[in-house]
Amino acid sequence: MEEAATLAIDPILLGAVIILIVIGAVVIYMRSRSGVTVVSAAPHRGTEPPADVATLLARGNKIGAIKLVREQTGLGLKEAKEYVDDLEVRLKHGS
């Protein structure tokens, strides 16, 4: 007669696998609840800026330009400010 094959699993290994699965599930849950959205629509430094942003800068409304960049791209405050600062320098130097 054939003997039934048995699979012996180390209880410590099984416990470690279960803990890793639970940690992974918690991380996924926390990310979904954080409300953070990853946006990859950052304007490229070599591209033409939106006309409205350039117009606001020309009028001296830097804050309005930063707000508009944030609305159009979803960038954070720091990234939008860096973009507008860079754009302002490029516009002043005519490049």
N, C-alpha and C positions, 0 to 999 in steps of 0.2 A: 504494500500500500504506500501511497505517496503521503509524505508529511506536509502539512500546511506550513507555508513560509510565514515566519513572523518577523515583524519589523520592530526592532528595539530602538526607541528614541530616548536619548539622554534627557532627563527632565530639566537639567540646567540649560541645555541648548534650546529646548522647547520654550522655556520661560523667557530666554533672551529674544527669541524670534517674536514672541507675543508682545514683549515690551517694545521692540522696535516698530512693530505694526501700530501699536497704540500711539507711540510718539509721532509717527508719520501722519496718522489720522488727525491728531491734535494740531500739528503744524498746518496741515491743509485747511482745517476748520478755522484756525486763527487767521490765516491769510485771507480766506474768503470773507471773514467778518470785519477785517481791518478797514475796508473801504478804500484801500490804496489801489490806484489804477496806474498801471505802467503804460506810459505813452512814449511811442517812438517817433512822434511827428515833429521832432526838434528841427528847426530850420537849419539848413546847412550854411556854413559861413560863406561859401562861394556862390550861393544862389542870390537871385534878386530879392530884396526884401518886399514884403507887401507894401503897396503904395500908401495905404493909410498910415502905416507905422512910420514911413519916411516923412510923410506930411506932418504928423504929430511932432516928430523930432525937429523938422524945419521950423515949426511954430514955437519951439522951446518947451513943448509938453512931454517931457521925458517920462513922467509918471504914467500919463495916458498911453504912451507907446509901450511901456512895460506891461500895463494891464491888457492892452490889445494883443500883444504877443502871447501872454498867458492864456487869454481866451481862445485864440486861434490855434495854439499848439498844445495846450495842456501842460506846459513847462511849469516848474516851480518858480518861486520868486527869484531865487539866486540865478538860475539858469537864464530866465527871461531878462534879468538885469544885465547879465554878462553879454547876452546877444545884443541887446539894445546899445550897451556901451561900445561894443565892437562895431556895430553898424554906424553909430554916431561918428566914430573915428574914421571909418571908411568914407562916409559921406563928406566929412570935412576935408579929407585929403583927395577926394574925387576919384577914388578907386572902386 
